[in-house]
Amino acid sequence: MARRPLPRILSKDSAQIARTQLARSRELARTAADNATDVLHPLITVTRGLRRLASAGRRRWAATPQDKRGPLLFLTASVILAVALMPYGPLLAVITVMAAAAWQGRDRIPPAPEGPDESQTERLQSLYEALVPYFSTPEDPAPLYAHGGEWEKAFTAHEFDGDGRVGQLVIRYPAYFPDGESEARMRIEQLLTAKAGRGREYRFLWDEEGNQLTVTVLPPLPADIPAQHFVTAPGETVLGFTDPSEVQRTLPLSYGEEQIDVPPVVWRTGIRSTEPHLLAMGHPGSGTSTLLRSIALQALQYGDVLIVDGGGTGEYACLTGRDGVLSVECALPGALASLEWAAQETERRLIAINLARQAGDPPPGHARRPLWIMLDRPSVFAHLAATDGRKDPQALLQVPLRHGRAANVTVVVAEQFDSAEALSNAVRQHTRARVVLGSATPRQVEAALGAPPHTTPLGHVPPGRGYARLGSGPVHRLQVPRTPDPYDDATSDADRQAVLELLPARATAVGTERATAVEAEPTEASTPADLTKPTVAAEAAG
């Protein structure tokens, strides 16, 4: 029996050829269908008209009373007989019926109006007149912008929303306009925001080569997506959600009773991360504590978390005593003891990893487990430490910030704008991932992120709304998932239950036994049981 050859595995080139052929086949089929529709369009129109005429005849017959149906049949038969006896009568009857069917079968949908209506034209003319002082000079022999000029030459494309306001606009401007200067751009963006309609978020795309400005109205980001388990790999943290055009990835999420795909802003940490630490800025009530709580719930899936709460409002009380939570410190002595331990733990991990590499072995497991250090409002502790004559807790962050990436240690700091000057230089230099939440001016956003936002900030935004920038990447709009404090009375039952389901189980008495065993048998290299030392040190300091 002859052997049949096995199918050959497609290579990259053959797979690309197959995809190209499939695309060509689809294009040919689509073209053939369009041509067939064009050729058969008269027949389709006549058939539709005949169907409508037959339907009209049935309705007329059903509406005729019983006593008048006989005379109507006699009249119809007489007309048919007269047409049949006339010269060329049947041919004229067929032509008449076909013409009536073609008339009845025509497309009755009114064509869309070409160009803007009167109110939209007034809006465009108003925008044009407002731009004249900025896009014109007296020395221009053929100005594109002039008082009383035509806006059609300046606005190459325009769209309006359902309310009659501008939805998208493509603006041409003269080449001598200084579009490379941020101040000149900001003036134009502020003007268009005021004239096109306040209360909306606009994105401005400047094409310096083509001398064109594209203005797009962005839809609001969903602010009611609850906290939940995100489909991410170890080392990936979802900061929030952004526009679909900004990222090339989506996450399946539960949105009420539906399943939707939302584009996320993913922050990657670990040894290969280029932005191993994060700084979040905002005003009171902007949602920075919500962001830290969301990050902590995601970090507890793969690592351990140490929280230092400078606000002292109990925002992280729900994490106290949970598996993986080393400690939640709200007092200065406990914060100093915890951060001192974190610095020593970072050094210990570096030594363990270095020894393993020198021996040709993989790093030990306790050195590979991620350790997260989260500080909320460290400026409060800095003020208290200066008052008591103690060391600033931020000084203890230098080792985790500088060597945390190699030791799998991640630092997350949240601070308010009014206390931004109290941040240490180490925090400013080593937190390359930045987040700004709440109502902030463009200058504040640029100072925090290192780049201006590509959209116009709104005056009133929901908690958790802002911008994010990872390293030297682009600035993304951001909406943090709704992660409120479950112990707050103002939290709804649905949100409270969503957060409680994400919390790890409470630590049992085993943690106390481990801490006792560590104190009884001290060793040179700490073990995973030493992760309880921050709490023990804090209790001793207290």
Residue, then its C-alpha position, 0 to 999 in steps of 0.5 A: m500500500a502506497r503511503r500518503p504524504l503527510p501535510r506540510i506545515l505552513s511556513k511564514d511565507s506560505a501562510q502570508i501567501a495564503r492570507t493574501q490569496l484569501a483577501r484577494s478572493r474576498e475582494l473579487a467576490r465583493t466586486a462581483a456581488d456589487n457588479a451583479t447588484d448594479v446589473l440587476h438593479p432595474l429588475i429588482t426595482v420592477t419586482r419590488g414595484l409589482r409586489r407593492l402594486a399587488s399588495a395595494g390591489r389586495r388591500r383595495w379589494a378587502a376594503t370594497p364592500q360585498d355589494k360593490r364587488g360584482p360591479l367592480l369585477f365587471l368593470t375590470a373585465s370590460v377594461i381588460l377586454a377593451v385593451a385586448l381588442m385595441p391595436y397594440g393594446p396588450l403591449l401598451a398595457v404591459i409597458t404601462v404596468m412596468a412603468a407603474a411598477a418601476w415608479q412604485g419600486r423606486d427607493r423612497i428614502p430621502p437622500a441625505p442633505e449635502g453639507p451642513d444646515e443653516s445652524q451648523t453653517e453658523r457654528l462653522q462661520s463663528l469658529y472661522e471668525a474666531l480663528v482669524p486673529y490667530f491665523s492671519t497677518p497683514e503681510d499675507p497677500a492671499p490670506l486663508y483667514a480673513h474677516g468675512g471670508e469663506w470657511e469652506k477653504a479652511f475647514t476641509a472636513h467636519e462632522f456634527d453629533g446628534d445635538g448639532r455640535v461639532g463632533q470632528l473638525v479638520i482645520r487648515y492653517p497657514a504655514y507661518f503659524p508657529d505650531g511648534e510652540s506650546e503656547a501658540r498651540m494652547r491658545i488655539e486649543q483653548l479657543l476651540t474648546a470654548k467655541a465648539g462647546r464646553g463640558r466635553e473632552y477634545r483631542f487635538l492632533w497637530d500635523e506640522e508637515g501638512n499644516q492641519l489640525t484635527v479636532t475630535v470630541l472624545p466620548p467619556l470613559p466608563a466610570d462604573i466598571p467595578a473592581q474584578h479579576f483581570v486577565t493579566a500575566p504575572g508582573e502586569t498591573v491594570l491601572g485603569f482603562t483608556d480609549p480604544s485607539e490608544v492601545q492595541r489590547t483589550l480585556p474581557l470584563s464583567y459590566g453588569e450582566e454583560q461581557i465587554d472588551v475594554p482597552p486597559v492601561v497595563w503597567r509592567t513591573g519586575i526585573r525586565s521593567t523599564e518603569p519599576h516604580l509609580l507615582a500618583m498625584g492628585h487633589p483630595g478626593s481625586g481617587t489616588s487611594t482608590l488607585l492604590r487599593s486597586i493595585a494592592l488587590q492585584a499585587l496580592q495575587y502573586g506577591d506581598v504588600l506593605i502599606v504605609d498610610g500617611g493620611g490616617t483615614g483608614e482607607y486600607a483597613c480592609l487589608t489588615g490581617r489578610d494573607g500576603v499583607l505584611s502590615v498596614e501602618c498608620a503611625l510614624p514609629g510603625a512606618l519607620a520600622s516597616l520601611e527600614w525592614a523593607a530596605q534591609e529586605t531589598e539588600r538581603r534579596l540582592i545578596a541572595i540573588n548575587l550568590a545564586r548567580q555566582a554559583g550558577d543557580p537560579p535565584p531562590g524562591h523568596a527572592r523572586r516573590p514580588l514585594w510591593i511597598m505602598l505609601d499614601r501621602p508620605s509628606v505627612f510623615a515627613h512633617l511629623a518626623a521633622t517635628d520629632g527630630r526623626k529620620d524622614p521615611q522617604a530617606l528609607l526608600q532610596v535602596p528599594l527605589r534604586h535597586g528594587r527592580a533587580a530585587n523584585v521590589t516595587v514602590v508605589v507612592a501617592e501624594q497630593f499636589d499641595s504637598a508635592e514639594a515635600l517629595s524627596n529627590a529619590v522618589r522624583q527620579h526613580t518613579r518613571a510611571r506617573v499617574v495624575l487623577g482629578s481636576a488638574t490644570p495642563r501645567q500641573v499635568e505636564a509637570a507631573l507626567g513630563a509631557p502635556p496631555h493630548t486632550t483638554p482637561l475637564g473642570h469636573v471629573p469623576p473620581g479616578r479619572g485622569y492621565a497616565r504615562l509610563g516612562s517616555g511613552p504617550v500620555h493616555r486618558l485613564q479611568v481607574p476601576r471602581t474600588p471603594d473602601p468596603y468599610d465606608d458607609a457611603t459604599s453601595d452594597a454591589d461595590r462592597q461585595a465586589v471588593l470583598e470578593l477580591l480580598p484574600a482570606r484572613a491570616t490565621a494563627v500560623g503567622t504568629e507561630r512563624a514569627t515566634a519561630v523566627e525570633a527563637e531561631p535567628t539565621e543569617a539569611s531570612t526566610p519567607a517567614d521573616l515577612t512578618k517582621p514589619t508587624v513585629a517591629a511596628e508593635a515593638a516600636g509602638 
